[in-house]
Amino acid sequence: MNTDRTLLVSPYPFGKEFAFTIIDDTDRSTLETSKPLYDYLSSIGLRTTKTVWVKEALTKKDEDDYGDTTERQEYLRYVQELQNLGFEIALHNVSSDDNKRDDIISGIETFKAHFGHYPRINVMHDENKENLYFDAFLKRGYISKPFYGRFLSAVYKKYMDLKKKRKTYSGPKRFFGELESSLYFWGDICKEKIKYIRSYISFPDINTLKCNPNIPYYEMEKPYVNYWFDSSNGEDRHHFNELLAKENVRKLIKERGCSIVYTHFGRGFVKCDSKGNCCLNDNSIRALDNIAAQDGWFVPVSDILDRLEMLKNLAVHYLNGILLANLNDAPIEGLTICASPNQRLWTLSQDIYQADGKGNIIIDRIMPNQIVWLMNDAGKYHKNMKLKYWTDRQLTITAIDIRTLINKIANKMSINGNKVK
């Protein structure tokens, strides 16, 4: 509960308590394994993001390179149906093979022809040579690990390298999407056509936004990517079901968190019998049912990222009250401010916003360049009245990492102590 002097901007519209979505890497996915799963997601009201390949690969190096592409007409028609139902269709590179510039350009145009627009998201596939800036990710070792902050993650990676007598990758360049002299260069196309790129950073925590409150983010040293976003690790059926355990979902709601789960629905979620009858596994059904029953914001990945980016352009000033200025080109819908239950805020024109029993104050719409002036009482303002953002939780991440580090050291000492005895 907030005090009368402390307010919090919620990232989610119209009082929703948390956000949950999924980005599905299309590796190994076929029409037969996709349909039972997406039909079920649709039936329980979840809307997520599905990636596709638009070209059949000429060569396939391993089983993750296999799966349907939009060249299979039945599969294409089903994916288009999903789009019509509100699912987002994104790109997973244009094929599972290494793709040169001309193939990438034609593939992105094919995507537009199929779905009416360019992809808003690209998830880079495995070790395709056209991947953008992936050498940097190999060197930094950003995959799933116990720490959230980048400093302790890097230290942990170095420790594990030394423990396993391996070295952080420092070999020849393997990815060329940003290299202008390369046949695989397409950075300029990405910059022009695609808004979001999934990073190689995958957190063990269901609350993606807690792990990185700044998503989506821009990195100056990687100029061909407009925005990066990180995700939570649900890479296969086992990790997905474990991540969506009831205690994790309860924690996500309590933290008013946002979960962007990265997974491969083609990895064991759906089983088919000898007669071709395919069904979703029971554990995933229970996990999805549980989260769909909560008061969450269930929209595709781009919608969540757009919202987070939009609220970064909500300017806050203090002048005898709290001034909210929408600096976006589009209206902010359903702005939610977390206050105390039944707390009242006044505007300059004496309009009243009253919090509901959960402490949510809803401002239905703030138009572009509109200013909303909020006061704690009619005509009054307390100098300590502040408005915080979810990004103010960054220090909490450091505290969590330090606690994790202490626990690991304590466990190590306990194990060594038992060995001495």
Secondary structure as UniProt FT lines:
FT   TURN            4..5
FT   STRAND          6..10
FT   TURN            14..15
FT   STRAND          18..24
FT   TURN            27..28
FT   HELIX           31..43
FT   TURN            44..45
FT   STRAND          49..52
FT   HELIX           63..65
FT   TURN            70..71
FT   HELIX           73..84
FT   TURN            85..86
FT   STRAND          88..91
FT   HELIX           101..115
FT   STRAND          121..122
FT   TURN            126..127
FT   TURN            129..130
FT   HELIX           134..140
FT   HELIX           150..163
FT   TURN            164..165
FT   TURN            177..178
FT   TURN            180..181
FT   TURN            183..184
FT   HELIX           187..193
FT   STRAND          196..203
FT   HELIX           208..211
FT   TURN            213..214
FT   TURN            220..221
FT   TURN            223..224
FT   STRAND          227..233
FT   HELIX           237..243
FT   HELIX           246..254
FT   TURN            255..256
FT   STRAND          258..263
FT   TURN            265..268
FT   STRAND          270..272
FT   TURN            274..275
FT   STRAND          278..280
FT   HELIX           282..292
FT   STRAND          296..297
FT   HELIX           301..312
FT   STRAND          314..318
FT   STRAND          322..326
FT   STRAND          332..338
FT   TURN            341..342
FT   STRAND          344..347
FT   TURN            348..349
FT   STRAND          352..354
FT   TURN            357..358
FT   STRAND          360..366
FT   TURN            368..369
FT   STRAND          371..375
FT   TURN            378..379
FT   TURN            383..384
FT   STRAND          386..388
FT   HELIX           390..393
FT   HELIX           394..420
//
